[in-house]
Amino acid sequence: MVLSNIYSCHGYICLAFVLSVGCLYTSAADTAADTGPKVVLQANRENLKVSPASLKPQQVHISLGDTATDMTIMWATRVHDISVVEYHTGDRQKAIKVEGETIKLDTTNEDGAKYLHRVCLHGLQPQTKYFYNVHGESMDTLSDQFSFTMPPVLAGNTHSFMVYGDLGTETHDMQFLLQEALNEKYEAVFHVGDIAYDLNKGQGQIGDKFLQKIEKVAARTPYMTVPGDHERNDEFLHYRYRFSMPNLPWPMPSDNLWYSIDIGPIHFVLYSTEVFFYDEVNIEEMLQWLKTDLDKANTQRSARPWIIAMGHRPMYCSIDKNDEDCKRDNSLVRTSLEDLFYAEGVDLVISGHEHYYERTWPVYNKRAIQYNYREPAAPVHITIGTLGSVYESDKSTNVGGQWSAFVLSETGKESFGRLKVFNATHLHWEVRECANNKLVDQIWIIQPYHRPFNLPRVFIPNPLGEMGDKWLQNENSFGLESFLGLSGSHYGDDYQTKLTVLVCVFVICLLGLMLRKKVLGFIRLCCLKQEPCNKLKAVVHNNVGANV
């Protein structure tokens, strides 16, 4: 019995010794793990839980950057990863790697791809094709290869754009529309509000679905947007995070969803009409920005003669809904913007919101200024919201006023706009059906005198033009090449300078004709003094004698 008790105590002592050694080993292992190995193991365990599909980039889309040499690339993933773009001009061995930023969008986005990525490329060359891939930390996440071509900036190029509004995932002819965008090779696509119907719906799934659907176009052609009323949820949260527009921080601030961009001879102004309905505290801020921006654009009118404005809600419409803002006599959009656009000489205003198509004559204060588009003396307004007809079709049984030039009477016809700017004086607009590319409407706007419309038709331009001003201010160069705009930094259509040169040549020729008798008389008078004539005869005689 005593012996068994001794053995028993000895067993307990051994067990205690084993347990104490085990604790010491565990403690030592924990201490070693603090130096790194445990973190690596844990990270590996987490990576094992992540499916490859969660790391795969999706919804790739691009937009123009702050300047004509910048491009912004965005995409989404379901799990967190870093943001990397590799791009080149054809030789993959010379690819440049650029890292960007990643943010998380989880508010009202429970079922969506929460991690959004953005990379900005700078110093790109005009009219150059670039190839690029996006990926995360691991090269296993490498996306398909996409490409884009930077817009040209010099004269002699036709600039082509696709324009539409109110496009959603249920639009019937969306695939035809996207194929058209690829075939025509537009320099940019402008979506004037009401995007996806709606970006935040389905806990973010609708926004993901829409951006994935348009990826084959938006990853190759800059996709430029303005907010509509269907983007206003949670202070435009999904719109501000999912898109990045020029000269704005990212995510875009809810109180500053407007911007401008220059492409060739065109100054595009994109503004938010929603401030007049949901954000009244920022109305004055946007109006002040618009005036400052348009004032500056008018000082550069010789280089970029066309000014085109885009906003979601129109100023004029003929639809059969009297409660719409564009049908009211005291329209908030029209009373706030029309005088400004008229005074600043905006050539064309394009909107969506109403699910039909309408074109006006040059119009101001609800009155058609003229019934043609040659040298228009007021802005032309276009409403192109036909892609939203599947959600609600708007009808027009009565033309709204004598300012209305064309209304598409057939409802439910999905169509898009094609905008082409050929040079400083000729702009072509046409509307085509998505399903069969059938022509619906077209016009030429011919404007040789770009200027504020509240100025008289006959005006005296700046004698030197924009490039002349820069030349005098010693910007970049004092040479003649800079003065004439031949250095490549200028679009090449400084019409004020050309007009001045032509006027000067005409005046010199006119003076020569008027004073030709006096000039001839002066020559005869010199010869009557004999001395000049005798000298001339002597020179001729000497030369003849020498030859003999």
C-alpha positions as CSV (number, residue, x, y, z in Angstrom):
1,M,0.0,0.0,0.0
2,V,2.8,2.4,1.0
3,L,4.7,1.3,-2.1
4,S,1.7,2.1,-4.4
5,N,1.3,5.5,-2.7
6,I,4.9,6.2,-3.5
7,Y,4.5,5.2,-7.1
8,S,1.4,7.3,-7.2
9,C,3.1,10.4,-5.9
10,H,6.0,9.8,-8.3
11,G,3.5,9.7,-11.2
12,Y,2.0,13.0,-10.2
13,I,5.5,14.5,-10.0
14,C,6.3,13.3,-13.5
15,L,3.0,14.6,-14.8
16,A,3.6,18.0,-13.3
17,F,7.1,18.0,-14.7
18,V,5.8,17.2,-18.2
19,L,3.1,19.9,-18.0
20,S,5.6,22.5,-16.9
21,V,8.0,21.7,-19.7
22,G,5.0,21.9,-22.1
23,C,4.1,25.4,-20.8
24,L,7.7,26.6,-21.2
25,Y,7.8,25.3,-24.8
26,T,4.5,27.0,-25.6
27,S,5.7,30.2,-24.1
28,A,8.9,30.0,-26.1
29,A,6.9,29.3,-29.3
30,D,4.7,32.3,-28.7
31,T,7.7,34.5,-28.1
32,A,9.3,33.3,-31.4
33,A,6.0,33.9,-33.2
34,D,6.0,37.6,-32.2
35,T,9.1,38.1,-34.4
36,G,7.2,37.1,-37.6
37,P,6.5,33.5,-38.3
38,K,3.0,33.4,-36.7
39,V,2.0,36.4,-38.8
40,V,3.1,34.7,-42.0
41,L,1.3,31.5,-41.1
42,Q,-1.9,33.5,-40.2
43,A,-1.7,35.4,-43.5
44,N,-1.3,32.2,-45.4
45,R,-4.4,30.8,-43.6
46,E,-6.3,33.9,-44.6
47,N,-5.2,33.7,-48.2
48,L,-6.2,30.0,-48.3
49,K,-9.8,31.2,-47.4
50,V,-9.9,33.8,-50.2
51,S,-11.1,32.5,-53.5
52,P,-9.3,33.5,-56.6
53,A,-12.5,35.1,-57.9
54,S,-12.5,37.5,-54.9
55,L,-9.0,38.8,-55.9
56,K,-9.8,39.0,-59.6
57,P,-10.2,42.7,-60.9
58,Q,-13.6,43.5,-62.2
59,Q,-15.5,46.5,-63.5
60,V,-12.4,48.1,-65.1
61,H,-13.2,51.5,-66.5
62,I,-11.2,54.6,-67.4
63,S,-11.8,58.4,-67.5
64,L,-9.9,61.4,-68.7
65,G,-7.6,62.9,-66.1
66,D,-6.9,66.5,-65.0
67,T,-5.0,67.4,-68.2
68,A,-4.9,66.2,-71.8
69,T,-1.9,63.9,-71.0
70,D,-3.6,62.1,-68.0
71,M,-5.8,59.0,-67.8
72,T,-7.5,57.5,-64.7
73,I,-8.1,53.8,-64.4
74,M,-10.5,52.2,-61.8
75,W,-11.6,48.7,-60.9
76,A,-13.1,46.7,-58.0
77,T,-12.3,43.5,-56.0
78,R,-14.2,41.7,-53.4
79,V,-11.3,41.5,-50.9
80,H,-8.7,44.1,-50.1
81,D,-5.6,44.3,-52.3
82,I,-3.2,46.9,-53.5
83,S,-3.8,48.8,-56.8
84,V,-1.2,48.4,-59.6
85,V,-1.4,49.3,-63.3
86,E,1.3,48.3,-65.8
87,Y,1.2,50.0,-69.2
88,H,3.3,50.3,-72.4
89,T,3.0,51.3,-76.0
90,G,3.5,47.9,-77.5
91,D,6.7,46.5,-76.0
92,R,5.8,44.7,-72.8
93,Q,9.5,44.7,-71.8
94,K,9.3,48.5,-71.4
95,A,6.1,48.4,-69.3
96,I,5.8,51.1,-66.6
97,K,4.4,50.1,-63.2
98,V,2.2,52.7,-61.3
99,E,0.6,52.1,-57.9
100,G,-2.5,53.9,-56.8
101,E,-5.0,53.8,-53.9
102,T,-7.6,51.5,-52.6
103,I,-10.7,52.4,-50.6
104,K,-13.6,50.4,-49.1
105,L,-17.2,51.1,-49.9
106,D,-19.3,49.1,-47.5
107,T,-22.2,51.4,-46.8
108,T,-25.3,50.1,-48.7
109,N,-22.9,47.8,-50.5
110,E,-23.2,44.6,-48.5
111,D,-23.4,42.3,-51.5
112,G,-21.2,44.4,-53.8
113,A,-17.5,44.4,-54.6
114,K,-16.5,46.6,-51.6
115,Y,-12.9,47.4,-52.5
116,L,-12.4,50.1,-55.2
117,H,-9.1,50.8,-56.9
118,R,-7.8,53.9,-58.6
119,V,-4.6,54.6,-60.5
120,C,-3.7,57.9,-62.3
121,L,-1.4,57.8,-65.3
122,H,0.4,61.1,-66.2
123,G,2.6,62.4,-69.0
124,L,0.9,60.3,-71.8
125,Q,1.4,61.3,-75.4
126,P,-1.5,62.6,-77.6
127,Q,-2.8,60.3,-80.3
128,T,-0.8,57.4,-78.9
129,K,-2.2,53.9,-78.2
130,Y,-1.4,52.4,-74.8
131,F,-1.8,48.8,-73.5
132,Y,-2.4,48.1,-69.9
133,N,-3.2,45.5,-67.2
134,V,-4.3,45.9,-63.7
135,H,-3.5,43.7,-60.8
136,G,-3.0,43.5,-57.0
137,E,-0.1,42.3,-54.9
138,S,0.1,38.9,-56.6
139,M,0.6,38.5,-60.3
140,D,-2.1,35.8,-60.1
141,T,-4.6,38.6,-60.0
142,L,-3.5,40.0,-63.4
143,S,-6.4,41.3,-65.5
144,D,-7.0,40.9,-69.2
145,Q,-5.0,43.3,-71.4
146,F,-6.9,46.5,-72.4
147,S,-5.9,49.4,-74.5
148,F,-6.9,53.1,-75.1
149,T,-5.8,55.9,-77.4
150,M,-5.2,59.4,-76.1
151,P,-7.2,62.1,-77.9
152,P,-5.3,64.3,-80.4
153,V,-4.7,68.0,-79.6
154,L,-3.5,69.4,-82.9
155,A,-5.5,70.8,-85.8
156,G,-6.7,68.6,-88.6
157,N,-8.4,65.9,-86.5
158,T,-12.1,65.0,-86.3
159,H,-13.2,64.5,-82.8
160,S,-16.0,61.9,-82.3
161,F,-18.0,61.2,-79.1
162,M,-20.9,59.1,-78.0
163,V,-23.6,60.8,-75.9
164,Y,-26.6,59.3,-74.1
165,G,-28.5,59.5,-70.8
166,D,-30.5,57.2,-68.5
167,L,-28.8,53.9,-69.3
168,G,-29.5,50.9,-67.0
169,T,-28.9,47.2,-66.8
170,E,-32.4,46.5,-68.2
171,T,-31.9,48.6,-71.4
172,H,-32.9,46.3,-74.2
173,D,-30.3,47.2,-76.8
174,M,-27.3,47.7,-74.4
175,Q,-25.1,45.1,-76.2
176,F,-25.7,46.8,-79.6
177,L,-24.9,50.1,-78.0
178,L,-21.6,48.8,-76.6
179,Q,-20.7,47.2,-79.9
180,E,-21.3,50.5,-81.7
181,A,-19.0,52.2,-79.2
182,L,-16.2,49.7,-80.0
183,N,-16.7,49.9,-83.8
184,E,-16.8,53.7,-84.1
185,K,-13.8,54.2,-81.7
186,Y,-15.0,57.3,-80.0
187,E,-12.6,59.5,-78.0
188,A,-15.0,59.5,-75.1
189,V,-18.4,58.4,-74.0
190,F,-20.6,60.9,-72.1
191,H,-23.3,59.5,-69.9
192,V,-25.4,62.4,-68.8
193,G,-26.9,61.0,-65.6
194,D,-29.2,58.2,-64.3
195,I,-26.6,55.4,-64.3
196,A,-27.5,51.7,-63.8
197,Y,-30.9,52.3,-62.2
198,D,-29.5,52.4,-59.5
199,L,-25.8,52.0,-58.5
200,N,-26.7,51.2,-54.9
201,K,-29.7,48.8,-55.6
202,G,-29.5,45.2,-54.6
203,Q,-27.0,46.1,-51.8
204,G,-24.6,47.1,-54.5
205,Q,-25.2,44.3,-57.0
206,I,-26.9,46.4,-59.6
207,G,-23.9,48.8,-59.7
208,D,-21.5,45.9,-60.0
209,K,-23.6,44.4,-62.8
210,F,-23.8,47.6,-64.8
211,L,-20.1,48.4,-64.5
212,Q,-19.2,44.8,-65.5
213,K,-21.5,45.0,-68.5
214,I,-20.0,48.2,-69.9
215,E,-16.4,47.1,-69.1
216,K,-15.5,46.1,-72.7
217,V,-16.2,49.7,-73.7
218,A,-15.4,51.7,-70.6
219,A,-12.0,49.9,-70.2
220,R,-11.0,51.2,-73.6
221,T,-12.8,54.5,-74.0
222,P,-12.9,57.2,-71.4
223,Y,-16.3,57.0,-69.7
224,M,-17.4,60.5,-68.6
225,T,-20.4,61.1,-66.3
226,V,-22.5,63.6,-64.6
227,P,-24.9,62.8,-61.7
228,G,-28.7,62.5,-62.2
229,D,-31.5,62.2,-59.7
230,H,-31.1,58.4,-59.5
231,E,-27.5,58.9,-58.1
232,R,-28.6,61.0,-55.2
233,N,-29.1,58.2,-52.6
234,D,-26.9,58.7,-49.5
235,E,-25.6,62.0,-50.8
236,F,-24.5,60.4,-54.2
237,L,-22.4,57.9,-52.2
238,H,-22.0,55.2,-54.9
239,Y,-21.5,57.7,-57.7
240,R,-18.8,59.5,-55.8
241,Y,-16.9,56.3,-55.0
242,R,-17.4,54.3,-58.2
243,F,-16.3,57.1,-60.6
244,S,-13.5,59.6,-60.7
245,M,-13.8,62.7,-62.9
246,P,-11.2,65.4,-63.8
247,N,-9.9,68.0,-61.4
248,L,-11.8,66.5,-58.5
249,P,-10.5,64.5,-55.4
250,W,-11.5,60.9,-54.9
251,P,-13.9,60.0,-53.6
252,M,-15.6,63.0,-55.2
253,P,-17.1,65.4,-52.7
254,S,-20.9,65.5,-52.5
255,D,-20.9,69.3,-52.7
256,N,-18.7,69.6,-55.8
257,L,-19.9,67.2,-58.5
258,W,-19.0,69.4,-61.5
259,Y,-15.9,69.8,-63.7
260,S,-14.7,70.8,-67.1
261,I,-12.3,69.2,-69.6
262,D,-10.6,70.3,-72.9
263,I,-10.5,68.0,-75.9
264,G,-9.0,69.4,-79.1
265,P,-11.1,72.5,-80.0
266,I,-13.8,71.8,-77.5
267,H,-14.3,73.0,-73.9
268,F,-16.7,70.6,-72.2
269,V,-18.5,71.8,-69.1
270,L,-20.3,69.1,-67.0
271,Y,-22.5,70.4,-64.2
272,S,-25.0,69.0,-61.7
273,T,-28.6,70.0,-62.1
274,E,-29.4,68.2,-58.8
275,V,-28.2,71.1,-56.7
276,F,-31.4,72.9,-57.6
277,F,-33.5,70.2,-56.1
278,Y,-31.6,68.4,-53.4
279,D,-28.6,70.6,-52.5
280,E,-29.7,74.2,-52.5
281,V,-26.9,75.3,-50.2
282,N,-24.4,74.7,-53.0
283,I,-26.3,76.4,-55.8
284,E,-24.4,79.7,-55.6
285,E,-21.1,77.8,-55.3
286,M,-21.7,75.9,-58.6
287,L,-23.0,79.0,-60.4
288,Q,-19.9,80.9,-59.4
289,W,-17.7,78.0,-60.5
290,L,-19.6,77.9,-63.9
291,K,-19.1,81.6,-64.4
292,T,-15.4,81.5,-63.6
293,D,-14.8,78.5,-65.8
294,L,-16.8,79.9,-68.7
295,D,-15.1,83.3,-68.4
296,K,-11.7,81.6,-68.7
297,A,-12.9,79.5,-71.6
298,N,-13.9,82.7,-73.5
299,T,-10.4,84.1,-73.1
300,Q,-9.2,81.0,-74.9
301,R,-11.9,80.9,-77.5
302,S,-9.5,81.2,-80.4
303,A,-7.8,77.9,-79.3
304,R,-10.9,76.1,-78.2
305,P,-13.8,77.8,-80.0
306,W,-16.6,75.3,-79.1
307,I,-18.2,75.3,-75.7
308,I,-20.5,72.3,-75.0
309,A,-22.4,72.0,-71.7
310,M,-23.9,68.8,-70.3
311,G,-26.2,68.3,-67.3
312,H,-28.9,65.8,-66.4
313,R,-32.1,67.8,-66.4
314,P,-33.0,69.8,-69.5
315,M,-34.1,73.5,-69.7
316,Y,-36.7,72.8,-72.4
317,C,-39.0,69.9,-73.1
318,S,-42.3,69.0,-74.8
319,I,-43.3,66.0,-72.9
320,D,-46.8,65.4,-71.6
321,K,-46.0,66.0,-68.0
322,N,-46.8,69.4,-66.6
323,D,-45.1,68.7,-63.3
324,E,-41.7,68.3,-64.9
325,D,-39.3,71.2,-64.2
326,C,-38.6,71.8,-67.9
327,K,-42.3,72.3,-68.5
328,R,-42.7,75.0,-65.9
329,D,-42.6,78.7,-66.6
330,N,-40.4,79.2,-63.5
331,S,-38.1,76.2,-64.3
332,L,-35.3,76.0,-61.7
333,V,-32.8,74.8,-64.2
334,R,-33.7,77.3,-66.9
335,T,-33.9,80.4,-64.7
336,S,-30.6,79.5,-63.0
337,L,-28.5,78.7,-66.1
338,E,-30.0,80.1,-69.3
339,D,-28.9,83.7,-68.9
340,L,-25.4,82.6,-67.9
341,F,-25.0,80.2,-70.9
342,Y,-26.3,82.8,-73.3
343,A,-24.0,85.5,-72.0
344,E,-21.0,83.1,-72.1
345,G,-21.8,81.9,-75.7
346,V,-22.3,78.2,-74.9
347,D,-22.9,76.5,-78.3
348,L,-24.7,73.3,-77.3
349,V,-26.4,72.1,-74.2
350,I,-27.1,68.3,-73.9
351,S,-29.3,66.7,-71.3
352,G,-31.1,63.5,-70.4
353,H,-33.7,62.8,-67.7
354,E,-36.7,62.8,-70.0
355,H,-37.0,59.5,-71.7
356,Y,-37.4,60.7,-75.3
357,Y,-35.5,62.7,-77.9
358,E,-35.9,66.4,-78.7
359,R,-33.9,69.1,-80.4
360,T,-34.5,72.8,-80.3
361,W,-33.7,75.7,-82.6
362,P,-31.2,78.2,-81.2
363,V,-33.3,79.4,-78.3
364,Y,-33.3,82.0,-75.6
365,N,-36.0,83.1,-73.1
366,K,-38.4,80.5,-74.6
367,R,-38.1,82.1,-78.1
368,A,-36.5,80.7,-81.2
369,I,-33.8,83.2,-82.3
370,Q,-33.7,81.7,-85.8
371,Y,-34.9,78.7,-87.7
372,N,-31.6,77.3,-88.9
373,Y,-28.1,76.4,-87.4
374,R,-25.9,78.7,-89.6
375,E,-24.2,81.2,-87.3
376,P,-26.6,80.5,-84.4
377,A,-27.1,83.5,-82.1
378,A,-28.2,81.4,-79.0
379,P,-27.5,77.9,-77.5
380,V,-29.0,74.8,-79.1
381,H,-30.6,72.4,-76.6
382,I,-30.7,68.6,-77.1
383,T,-32.5,66.0,-74.8
384,I,-31.3,62.4,-75.3
385,G,-32.8,60.2,-72.6
386,T,-34.2,57.5,-74.8
387,L,-32.2,54.7,-73.2
388,G,-34.4,55.0,-70.1
389,S,-37.6,54.2,-71.9
390,V,-37.7,50.6,-70.6
391,Y,-38.1,52.1,-67.1
392,E,-40.6,54.7,-68.1
393,S,-41.5,56.0,-71.5
394,D,-42.2,59.7,-71.9
395,K,-44.5,60.9,-74.6
396,S,-44.9,64.2,-76.5
397,T,-48.2,64.7,-78.2
398,N,-47.9,68.4,-78.5
399,V,-44.8,70.4,-79.3
400,G,-44.0,72.6,-76.4
401,G,-43.3,75.8,-78.3
402,Q,-42.1,77.4,-81.5
403,W,-38.5,76.8,-80.2
404,S,-38.9,73.0,-80.7
405,A,-37.3,71.8,-84.0
406,F,-37.7,68.0,-83.7
407,V,-39.3,65.5,-81.4
408,L,-39.1,61.8,-81.8
409,S,-42.8,60.7,-81.8
410,E,-42.2,57.0,-81.5
411,T,-41.9,55.9,-77.9
412,G,-39.7,53.1,-76.7
413,K,-37.1,53.5,-79.5
414,E,-33.7,53.2,-77.8
415,S,-31.2,55.6,-79.4
416,F,-27.9,57.3,-78.8
417,G,-26.2,60.5,-79.9
418,R,-23.1,60.8,-82.0
419,L,-21.3,64.1,-81.8
420,K,-18.5,65.0,-84.3
421,V,-16.5,68.2,-84.3
422,F,-14.7,68.5,-87.6
423,N,-12.9,71.8,-87.1
424,A,-13.4,75.2,-85.4
425,T,-16.5,76.0,-87.5
426,H,-18.4,72.8,-88.2
427,L,-20.1,70.5,-85.7
428,H,-22.3,67.5,-86.7
429,W,-24.9,65.9,-84.4
430,E,-26.9,62.8,-85.2
431,V,-29.1,60.4,-83.4
432,R,-29.3,56.7,-84.3
433,E,-31.3,53.7,-83.2
434,C,-29.3,51.2,-81.1
435,A,-30.9,48.1,-82.6
436,N,-30.1,48.8,-86.3
437,N,-28.1,52.0,-86.4
438,K,-30.9,53.6,-88.3
439,L,-30.6,57.4,-88.6
440,V,-33.2,59.2,-86.6
441,D,-32.1,62.9,-86.8
442,Q,-29.1,65.0,-87.8
443,I,-28.0,68.6,-88.0
444,W,-24.9,70.7,-88.9
445,I,-24.1,73.6,-86.6
446,I,-21.9,76.1,-88.5
447,Q,-20.4,78.7,-86.3
448,P,-17.6,80.9,-87.6
449,Y,-18.0,83.5,-84.9
450,H,-17.7,81.9,-81.5
451,R,-18.4,84.5,-78.8
452,P,-20.8,85.5,-76.0
453,F,-24.2,85.8,-77.6
454,N,-25.0,89.0,-75.8
455,L,-22.3,90.8,-77.9
456,P,-23.2,92.3,-81.3
457,R,-22.7,90.2,-84.4
458,V,-19.9,92.5,-85.7
459,F,-17.1,92.7,-83.2
460,I,-13.4,93.6,-83.2
461,P,-11.4,90.6,-81.9
462,N,-8.2,90.8,-80.0
463,P,-5.7,91.9,-82.7
464,L,-3.0,89.4,-81.5
465,G,-5.2,86.5,-80.4
466,E,-4.5,84.2,-77.5
467,M,-1.1,83.1,-78.8
468,G,-0.1,86.7,-79.4
469,D,-0.9,87.5,-75.8
470,K,1.3,84.6,-74.6
471,W,4.0,85.8,-77.0
472,L,4.0,89.3,-75.5
473,Q,3.9,87.8,-72.0
474,N,7.0,85.8,-72.8
475,E,5.3,82.5,-72.0
476,N,7.6,79.6,-73.1
477,S,9.1,81.4,-76.1
478,F,9.5,84.8,-77.8
479,G,9.8,83.2,-81.2
480,L,7.6,83.5,-84.2
481,E,6.7,79.8,-84.0
482,S,5.1,80.3,-80.6
483,F,3.3,83.4,-81.9
484,L,1.7,81.5,-84.8
485,G,0.9,78.5,-82.6
486,L,3.1,76.1,-84.5
487,S,5.0,74.7,-81.5
488,G,2.5,71.9,-80.8
489,S,1.2,73.3,-77.5
490,H,-1.6,75.0,-79.3
491,Y,-4.5,73.5,-81.2
492,G,-3.5,75.5,-84.3
493,D,-6.7,77.4,-85.0
494,D,-5.9,80.9,-83.6
495,Y,-8.5,82.6,-85.8
496,Q,-8.1,85.9,-84.2
497,T,-4.5,86.1,-85.3
498,K,-5.4,84.8,-88.8
499,L,-8.2,87.3,-89.1
500,T,-5.9,90.1,-88.1
501,V,-3.3,89.1,-90.6
502,L,-5.9,89.0,-93.4
503,V,-7.3,92.4,-92.4
504,C,-3.8,93.9,-92.4
505,V,-3.0,92.5,-95.8
506,F,-6.3,93.7,-97.2
507,V,-5.7,97.2,-95.7
508,I,-2.2,97.4,-97.2
509,C,-3.5,96.3,-100.6
510,L,-6.3,98.8,-100.4
511,L,-4.0,101.6,-99.5
512,G,-1.7,100.6,-102.3
513,L,-4.5,100.9,-104.8
514,M,-5.8,104.2,-103.5
515,L,-2.3,105.7,-103.4
516,R,-0.9,104.2,-106.6
517,K,-1.1,107.6,-108.4
518,K,0.7,109.3,-105.6
519,V,3.4,106.6,-105.5
520,L,3.9,106.8,-109.3
521,G,3.9,110.6,-109.1
522,F,6.6,110.5,-106.4
523,I,8.8,108.3,-108.6
524,R,8.3,110.6,-111.6
525,L,9.2,113.6,-109.4
526,C,12.4,112.0,-108.4
527,C,13.4,111.4,-112.0
528,L,12.5,115.0,-113.0
529,K,15.3,116.2,-110.8
530,Q,17.6,114.5,-113.4
531,E,20.2,113.6,-110.9
532,P,18.8,110.3,-109.8
533,C,18.0,109.4,-113.4
534,N,21.4,110.4,-114.7
535,K,23.0,108.3,-112.0
536,L,20.9,105.4,-113.1
537,K,21.8,105.9,-116.8
538,A,25.5,106.1,-115.9
539,V,25.4,102.8,-114.0
540,V,23.6,101.1,-117.0
541,H,26.1,102.7,-119.5
542,N,29.1,101.5,-117.5
543,N,27.8,98.0,-117.2
544,V,27.1,97.8,-120.9
545,G,30.6,99.2,-121.7
546,A,32.3,96.7,-119.4
547,N,30.5,93.8,-121.0
548,V,31.6,95.0,-124.4
